[in-house]
Amino acid sequence: MDKKNTIIGVSLLIAAFALMYFGPKPTAPSTAQPSPDVTRAVGSNQAPSAGTSGSTMPRDTAYAAVYREVSEAKTIALRNDMVEFRLTNYGGAIKECAVRGYDADKARKGEPYVINRLHADPSLAIVDFPGLDRNSAYELVSSSPTEAVFRAVFENRIEVVRRYSIAPGSGDVRSDPYQLRYETVFRNLTEQSLPLPRIQMSVGTAAPLNAEDYGLYLSNGYNSGGKTSIVKRSSLEGGGMLSWVGMGSKDPIPFIETAASISWASVQNQFFVSILTPDQPGSSLVSRRVELPSFPGSTKPAIGMTGVARFDLPVLAPKGEARLSGSFYAGPKEYTRLSNAEIFKLDQD
């Protein structure tokens, strides 16, 4: 009797897999009303303009491209005894972040580990907004060891001011030395109301630590008001045994967009993390892979992860303004230091 039941069970299982593989595939949901969870799709690379309510989707490629900074770019450093945030006037954003006390690798003792050293976009850069993005030079209005202010004017209609500040050092109990405060103000210079496109802000790029790092800890994370979720690098790679029976994609996925109220978003590897915590929640998080140069002595590319948080802003009244502000942490994943210990739960998923 047991043998008969086993045969029946195996037969039903085979039939189920055959139905999934040969049967009709479900159609993709309409993009008119995005899912509250995850959207996997390929969009346009058409540039947005101030006056459109939408924003561009990631480019139709398997990987985000590594950004090569232009030779005219200038770097401004905000530093304390724990960290050095290196800002660039191109995009008015964070080029990279050097973490003091943590070696770059075994071969470079005493040289600090650099977060976002190779990246798709500078951290906190406005993404896919020609005139304000990583390819746009901002004016440096003022700078000091702990604060910098950038300014740009878009089409003589919108003034954008970006301000960054850090705590003087580890002895300042008011804030974490690895944490930076940011504020971006959009100011209408005209006498007409101006709708803004959805603003996309880079969370940064997380890279493997070395050639032996297989990317098990590389991921993007986000919190949507009590629920913490993760997007692993493997989620974008496609393939796998189940893809051959209609479960999952056989091909790599260009991006994953999660539509949710984003109270914080992160990119991380095993030991370091960048966390964007906006004062007002974002509307979605876009996760992509980045193909980085191979490590010395290795022939395989190093595949990193990058994330972009999206924000909806109100229509700018005549001479009115809107702002995006919040905190940005770039540093080690020290449990006692991070106020949001949810980050560590992502490593267990």
C-alpha positions in Angstrom: 0.0 0.0 0.0 2.8 2.4 0.9 4.6 1.6 -2.4 1.3 2.3 -4.3 0.9 5.7 -2.5 4.5 6.6 -3.3 4.0 5.9 -7.0 0.8 7.9 -7.1 2.6 10.8 -5.3 5.5 10.8 -7.7 3.2 10.7 -10.7 1.2 13.7 -9.4 4.4 15.6 -8.8 5.6 14.9 -12.3 2.3 16.0 -13.7 2.4 19.2 -11.8 5.8 20.1 -13.1 4.8 19.2 -16.6 1.7 21.5 -16.3 3.8 24.4 -15.1 6.3 23.9 -17.9 4.1 23.1 -20.9 0.9 24.9 -19.7 0.0 28.5 -20.5 2.1 31.1 -18.7 0.5 33.9 -16.7 0.5 37.3 -18.3 2.5 40.1 -16.7 0.4 42.5 -14.6 -0.4 45.9 -16.0 2.1 48.7 -15.2 -0.7 51.2 -14.9 -1.2 50.2 -11.2 2.2 49.0 -9.9 2.2 46.1 -7.4 2.8 47.1 -3.8 5.6 44.6 -3.6 8.0 43.9 -6.5 8.0 44.9 -10.2 10.4 43.2 -12.6 10.3 45.1 -15.9 12.4 46.9 -18.5 11.7 50.6 -19.1 12.7 53.5 -21.3 15.8 55.5 -21.0 14.1 58.7 -22.1 15.2 61.7 -20.1 12.8 63.4 -17.8 12.1 67.1 -17.8 10.6 69.5 -15.2 7.0 69.5 -16.3 6.5 65.7 -16.5 5.1 63.8 -13.6 6.9 60.5 -14.3 10.6 59.5 -14.3 12.8 57.2 -16.3 13.2 53.5 -15.6 16.6 51.9 -15.6 18.3 51.3 -18.9 17.6 48.0 -20.7 20.8 46.2 -19.9 21.7 43.4 -17.6 24.1 45.6 -15.6 24.3 49.2 -14.6 27.4 50.8 -16.1 30.4 51.8 -13.9 30.6 55.6 -13.9 33.9 57.2 -14.8 34.3 60.6 -13.4 35.2 63.4 -15.8 38.7 64.9 -15.5 37.2 68.4 -14.7 35.5 67.1 -11.5 36.6 68.6 -8.2 36.6 66.7 -4.9 35.7 68.3 -1.6 36.3 66.3 1.6 34.2 66.4 4.8 36.2 64.6 7.5 36.4 63.7 11.1 38.6 61.2 13.0 36.4 58.2 11.9 35.5 58.9 8.2 36.1 61.0 5.2 33.2 61.7 2.9 34.6 62.8 -0.5 32.1 64.9 -2.4 32.2 65.7 -6.1 30.9 68.8 -7.7 29.6 66.7 -10.6 26.2 65.8 -9.3 26.9 67.6 -6.1 27.0 64.2 -4.3 29.2 61.7 -2.5 31.9 60.3 -4.7 33.1 57.8 -2.1 33.6 57.4 1.6 36.9 56.4 3.2 36.5 54.5 6.5 39.4 55.1 8.9 40.6 52.1 11.0 39.6 49.5 8.4 42.2 48.4 5.9 41.4 48.3 2.2 42.6 44.7 2.1 45.3 42.5 3.4 47.8 43.8 0.9 47.2 47.4 1.7 47.6 47.8 5.4 46.9 51.3 6.7 45.0 52.3 3.6 41.4 52.8 4.5 38.5 50.8 3.0 36.6 53.0 0.6 32.8 52.6 0.3 31.4 53.4 -3.2 34.9 53.6 -4.7 33.6 52.2 -8.0 30.0 52.9 -8.6 27.1 53.4 -10.9 26.4 56.8 -9.4 27.8 58.9 -6.6 25.8 58.3 -3.4 22.9 60.7 -3.1 23.3 61.8 -6.7 20.1 62.6 -8.5 19.8 59.8 -11.1 18.7 60.1 -14.8 17.9 63.8 -14.6 20.0 65.5 -17.3 21.1 68.9 -16.0 21.1 67.8 -12.4 22.6 64.3 -12.5 26.2 62.9 -12.2 27.2 64.5 -15.5 26.2 68.0 -14.4 28.7 70.4 -12.7 27.4 72.2 -9.6 28.8 75.4 -8.2 30.5 75.0 -4.8 28.9 77.7 -2.8 30.8 77.1 0.5 32.8 74.4 2.2 34.5 73.6 5.6 35.9 70.4 7.0 32.4 69.4 8.2 30.0 71.1 5.7 29.6 71.7 2.0 26.9 73.4 -0.1 26.4 73.0 -3.9 24.1 74.9 -6.3 22.8 74.4 -9.8 20.1 76.0 -11.9 18.0 73.8 -14.2 16.8 75.5 -17.4 16.7 78.9 -15.7 13.6 77.7 -13.9 14.6 75.6 -10.9 17.4 76.4 -8.5 18.7 73.3 -6.7 20.8 73.7 -3.5 22.4 70.6 -1.9 23.8 70.8 1.6 25.9 68.2 3.5 27.2 68.2 7.0 28.9 65.7 9.4 29.7 65.6 13.1 33.1 67.0 14.0 34.3 63.6 15.4 33.6 60.6 17.5 33.5 62.7 20.7 30.4 64.5 19.5 27.6 62.6 21.3 24.9 64.3 19.3 25.3 62.2 16.2 27.2 59.2 14.8 30.5 60.2 13.1 29.8 57.9 10.2 26.5 59.6 9.6 26.0 62.6 7.2 23.0 64.9 7.1 21.8 66.0 3.7 19.3 68.4 2.3 18.3 69.2 -1.3 16.1 72.2 -1.9 14.2 72.7 -5.3 13.2 76.3 -5.7 10.9 77.6 -8.4 12.4 80.7 -10.0 9.4 81.5 -12.2 5.9 82.9 -11.7 4.2 79.7 -12.9 3.5 76.4 -11.1 6.1 73.7 -12.0 5.5 70.0 -11.6 8.7 68.1 -10.8 9.4 64.6 -12.1 9.8 61.8 -9.6 13.3 62.3 -8.1 15.6 59.3 -8.0 18.4 59.4 -5.5 21.3 56.9 -5.5 21.9 54.9 -2.3 25.3 53.9 -3.6 27.1 50.8 -4.8 28.3 47.8 -2.7 31.2 45.8 -4.1 32.7 42.3 -3.3 35.6 42.5 -0.8 38.0 40.4 -2.9 38.2 37.8 -5.6 37.1 35.1 -3.1 34.0 37.0 -2.2 31.1 35.1 -4.0 28.6 37.8 -3.2 26.5 35.9 -0.7 26.1 39.1 1.5 25.7 41.5 -1.4 22.2 42.9 -1.2 19.9 45.9 -1.1 17.6 46.2 1.9 14.7 48.4 2.7 12.1 49.0 5.4 8.5 49.9 4.6 7.2 50.9 8.0 7.8 47.9 10.3 8.7 45.3 7.6 12.3 44.8 6.5 13.0 43.1 3.2 16.0 42.2 1.1 16.9 42.0 -2.6 19.9 39.7 -3.0 22.2 39.9 -5.9 21.2 36.3 -6.8 17.6 37.6 -7.3 18.7 39.4 -10.5 20.9 36.6 -11.9 18.2 34.4 -13.4 18.6 30.8 -14.2 18.4 28.1 -11.6 16.7 24.7 -11.7 13.2 26.0 -11.1 13.4 28.5 -14.0 13.2 25.5 -16.4 9.7 24.6 -15.0 8.3 28.1 -15.4 9.2 29.4 -11.9 11.5 32.4 -12.2 13.4 33.9 -15.1 15.9 31.9 -17.2 17.6 35.2 -18.2 19.2 37.8 -15.9 16.8 40.5 -14.7 17.9 44.1 -15.6 16.4 45.5 -12.4 13.9 44.9 -9.6 11.7 47.8 -8.5 9.9 47.5 -5.1 7.0 49.8 -4.7 6.6 50.6 -1.0 6.8 53.3 1.5 10.6 53.4 2.0 11.6 54.5 5.5 15.2 53.5 4.9 17.1 51.8 2.1 20.6 50.2 2.1 23.3 48.6 -0.1 25.7 46.3 1.7 28.4 43.7 1.5 29.6 41.5 4.3 31.2 44.2 6.5 30.1 47.6 5.3 26.8 49.3 4.6 25.3 52.5 3.2 21.9 53.4 4.6 19.7 56.2 3.3 17.1 57.3 5.9 14.9 60.1 4.4 12.9 62.4 6.6 9.9 61.7 4.4 9.5 58.1 3.0 10.3 57.3 -0.6 7.9 55.6 -3.0 10.1 52.7 -4.3 13.5 51.2 -4.4 15.2 50.1 -7.7 17.9 47.4 -7.4 20.5 46.6 -10.1 23.7 44.7 -10.5 27.0 46.5 -11.5 29.8 44.8 -13.4 33.0 46.0 -11.8 36.6 45.4 -12.9 38.2 42.1 -12.0 40.4 41.9 -8.9 44.2 41.6 -9.5 45.0 38.0 -10.4 41.4 37.2 -11.3 39.8 36.9 -14.7 36.2 37.0 -13.6 34.4 40.3 -13.2 33.4 41.5 -9.8 29.6 41.9 -9.6 28.3 44.5 -7.2 24.9 45.8 -6.3 23.5 49.3 -6.6 20.2 50.9 -5.4 18.1 54.0 -6.3 15.4 55.3 -4.0 12.5 57.2 -5.6 10.7 60.2 -4.2 7.5 62.0 -5.2 7.5 65.8 -4.7 4.7 68.3 -4.8 4.1 70.7 -7.6 6.3 73.8 -7.1 4.2 76.9 -6.5 5.4 80.1 -8.1 8.5 81.1 -6.2 7.9 78.1 -4.0 10.2 75.3 -2.9 10.3 71.6 -2.0 13.0 69.7 -0.2 14.4 66.2 0.3 16.4 65.7 3.5 17.5 63.0 5.8 20.5 61.0 7.1 23.1 58.9 5.2 25.2 56.3 7.0 28.3 54.9 5.4 30.5 52.7 7.6 31.0 49.4 9.2 28.2 47.1 10.2 28.8 47.4 13.9 25.8 46.2 15.8 26.2 48.5 18.8 26.7 51.5 16.5 23.8 51.2 14.1 20.6 52.4 15.7 18.6 50.3 13.2 19.6 46.8 14.0 17.2 45.5 11.3 20.2 45.7 8.9 21.7 42.7 10.6 18.6 40.6 10.0 19.2 40.9 6.3 22.4 38.8 6.7 20.3 35.9 8.1 17.9 35.7 5.2 
